[in-house]
């Protein structure tokens, strides 16, 4: 489903933005879903600064509850 949005976006048929919030319990590594969606997500937000430093294209905005 996410890759369908990505394809439509590349073909300029949709203005959908994909924003992914990684689970707060993922402290050391990304989840499998996060690893798959990180390359295609417009915004990838993590809850831990260590993950933002470890993976590029990730944003740390502080603890989001």
C-alpha positions as CSV (number, residue, x, y, z in Angstrom):
1,X,0.0,0.0,0.0
2,X,2.8,2.5,0.9
3,X,4.7,1.7,-2.3
4,X,1.5,2.4,-4.3
5,X,1.5,5.9,-2.8
6,X,5.2,6.2,-3.6
7,X,4.6,5.2,-7.2
8,X,1.7,7.6,-7.6
9,X,3.8,10.4,-6.1
10,X,6.7,9.7,-8.6
11,X,4.2,9.7,-11.5
12,X,2.8,13.0,-10.1
13,X,-0.6,11.6,-9.9
14,X,-1.0,12.2,-6.2
15,X,0.0,14.9,-3.6
16,X,0.1,12.4,-0.7
17,X,2.8,12.9,1.9
18,X,3.9,9.8,3.8
19,X,4.9,10.6,7.5
20,X,6.1,7.7,9.6
21,X,6.5,7.8,13.4
22,X,8.8,5.1,14.7
23,X,7.6,3.4,17.9
24,X,9.0,4.9,21.1
25,X,10.2,1.5,22.2
26,X,12.6,1.2,19.3
27,X,15.8,2.7,21.0
28,X,18.7,0.9,19.4
29,X,17.5,-0.1,15.9
30,X,14.6,0.5,13.6
31,X,11.6,-1.8,13.2
32,X,11.2,-3.8,10.0
33,X,8.4,-1.5,8.9
34,X,10.7,1.5,9.6
35,X,13.5,-0.1,7.6
36,X,11.2,-0.6,4.6
37,X,9.5,2.8,4.7
38,X,12.5,5.0,5.5
39,X,13.7,5.3,1.9
40,X,10.2,6.4,0.6
41,X,8.8,8.4,3.5
42,X,8.7,12.2,3.2
43,X,9.2,12.6,6.9
44,X,10.6,9.9,9.2
45,X,10.3,10.8,12.9
46,X,12.0,8.9,15.7
47,X,11.7,9.3,19.5
48,X,15.4,8.8,20.3
49,X,18.3,11.1,19.3
50,X,20.6,8.1,18.9
51,X,18.4,6.8,16.1
52,X,18.4,10.1,14.3
53,X,22.2,10.1,14.4
54,X,22.5,6.5,13.3
55,X,20.2,6.7,10.3
56,X,20.1,9.7,7.9
57,X,16.8,11.1,6.8
58,X,15.4,10.7,10.3
59,X,14.2,13.6,12.4
60,X,14.3,13.7,16.2
61,X,11.6,16.1,17.5
62,X,11.8,15.2,21.2
63,X,9.5,12.8,23.0
64,X,6.1,12.9,21.3
65,X,3.4,11.4,23.4
